[in-house]
Amino acid sequence: MRRRLILASPLTALPLPALAQAGWPLARPVRIILPSPPGTPQDFYVRSLCDHYMRAFGGTFLVENRAGASGTIGLAAVANAPPDGYTLAFNSNTAQTISPLVLKDAGFDPLKSFTPVILFYKYGMFLLITASIPARNTREFLTWARAKRPSVNMASVGLGSGGMLMGERVKLRGGFPAEAIHYRGSAPALLAVAQGECDYITDNVGASAPLRAEGRLRGLALTGKRRSPFLPDIPTLAEDGLPGFEEEIWFGLNAPAGAPPAIVQKLNAEGNRWLETEDIRGRMAGFMHEAMGGTPEAFVEFAAWDQRIWADVVRETGVKAE
């Protein structure tokens, strides 16, 4: 009886997960879902990142803008995708951390539903007032706000947003009444304060730059543990008399929970290289975004800490979206 000797090829000898990794990312396009509309700074970043990944790995990387419900629609799509490295999220803690604390059901768990890949950048929230208010620092603004009756108007970029939560905490810890007026996005909310329709806002550090340059908005202080490297003369809220405002907004890259470690490490390594490119460093400085980078493990620890401090803010302010 003759015996047949069958030699397995290197690929067919691999188990299925390893087989998927061996062809990554050539088998099909990799989607990076951005839970926000086109035209934003993060939209530029993710398209640049896709170009970098294609040069590094080959294959095709595509951006899919999927906005809605404070970013949770796009992020839920990633959380429920197969963990094979072909669906990723370029998202912020607004969608991943804050929204699940405020919404009844975000469609995912902020920590358990994702494999963190890399943190890209962060920025503080700026306490800004309309220029007609006779205050040059946070303490003077709080004195003015406590004396004003019946209440102060606070502009908000949306119910449950990071800016609204910080604004509510300023009101509570500053000891003055304020009514939140909600706008659809940062631009109209900032304009409302610049025009005197609202008295103050807490919004991202970069968006207000043109209106501050025109003298229509006055920036008083920033959230965060330390001063922004781009605005070294602006104090933190803690330095200006309101301690406990360490919260910032960050953006990073996530994969679904259970993503192959080898793919995560490849994405992380090239993500760090992308952050070091001259073009991206210059763009981030222009937007006043502080580059971060680091390992997936550092992202895991950071996301857990971030979830804890924003949970404290939600409990303190009592903000909930029905």
URLINKA-V55442 format. One record per pair of residues at least 24 apart in sequence whose C-alpha atoms are under 6 Angstrom apart, sorted by the first residue. I is the first residue (numbers start at 0). J is the second residue. Records with the same first field share a line. If there is no record, write none. Layout:
I: J ; J
//
This chain:
24: 58
25: 58
28: 59 ; 60
29: 60 ; 85 ; 86
30: 60 ; 61 ; 62 ; 85 ; 86
31: 62 ; 86 ; 87 ; 88
32: 62 ; 63 ; 64 ; 88
33: 63 ; 64 ; 65 ; 89
34: 64 ; 65 ; 66 ; 70 ; 73
35: 64 ; 66
36: 64 ; 66
69: 94
70: 94
71: 105
75: 106 ; 107
77: 255
78: 112 ; 255
82: 255 ; 257 ; 258
83: 258
87: 253 ; 254
88: 252 ; 253
89: 251 ; 252
90: 250 ; 251
91: 249 ; 250
92: 249
96: 306
101: 319 ; 320
102: 320
112: 256
113: 254 ; 255 ; 256
114: 253 ; 254 ; 255 ; 256
115: 253 ; 295 ; 298
116: 252 ; 253 ; 263 ; 267 ; 295
117: 251 ; 252 ; 267 ; 295
118: 251 ; 291 ; 292
119: 250 ; 251 ; 290 ; 291 ; 292
120: 249 ; 250 ; 288 ; 289 ; 290 ; 291
121: 248 ; 249 ; 288 ; 289
122: 247 ; 248 ; 288
123: 204 ; 221 ; 222 ; 223 ; 247
124: 201 ; 202 ; 203 ; 204 ; 221 ; 222
125: 201 ; 202 ; 203 ; 204 ; 220 ; 221
126: 200 ; 201 ; 218 ; 219 ; 220
127: 199 ; 200 ; 217 ; 218 ; 219
128: 198 ; 199 ; 216 ; 217
129: 192 ; 193 ; 195 ; 198 ; 216
130: 215 ; 216 ; 217
136: 219
137: 219 ; 239
141: 173
145: 175
150: 176 ; 177
151: 177
152: 177 ; 178 ; 197 ; 198
153: 178 ; 179 ; 180 ; 197 ; 198 ; 199 ; 200
154: 179 ; 180 ; 188 ; 197 ; 200
155: 180 ; 181 ; 182
156: 181 ; 182 ; 183 ; 184 ; 185 ; 188
157: 181
162: 201 ; 202
166: 201
205: 286 ; 287
223: 247
//
